[in-house]
C-alpha cells in the first residue's frame, strides 16, 4: 500500500483533527496527533470519506494507538494487537539517522534518565522535536539505543512538550511523568536545542552518554 505524505494527510484532515481535539477536551491533542504522525484507522484502512467525521481511533507507525473509543478520555494503547503491522508504512524520511544527526535537526529535547526496573542498569528516553514539527523518540535499554514511538512518553509528557514548544531555557521536570518506559527513579528534563553548555554540564553529572549526544 502506497502511503501519502503525512503532511498531505494532516492538511487534508485538518478539520477532523481539530474536531477530535475538541471532542476529547484535550487542547494539546491537535499537536500530539500531528507531532506523533498519527493517522485515523478508518480513513486509512476503511472508507475514505470526504465528510467531516469524528475519528476516535488513531494509530502511529510503530503499532501503537491513541483511542477515544470508550469515552472522551484519551487512552494510549501500546502494541495495539488490533493493528496489522505489515500494513503500516513509515513516512519519516529521517528514520535511521544517528542520534547526533537527529539532535542537530531538532529544536527541543525531552529526556528521562533513570535505572531499568529489572536489573537496575542505565535506562533513558530521548525525545526530539524536529524542525519539521515531528517527534522522534529513542530508548536506551540494556546498553543499546532503539527508536521507539513517541507515544511511549505518556500523555502528560506529550502535553508538556505541546505547551513548551518555544522554550528558551532548560527545565528540570523532577521525577519522570507517567510513561511506559521501563525506568525507575527517573529524572526528566526539557531543553531547547542546540543545548546550552550549562545544560550539558548539568546533564553530564547524571549521564555522560546523554550529555555527549547533546553536546554540539
Order of alpha helices (4+ residues) and beta strands (2+ residues): alpha-alpha-alpha-beta-alpha-beta-beta-beta-alpha-beta-beta-beta-beta-alpha-beta-beta-alpha-alpha
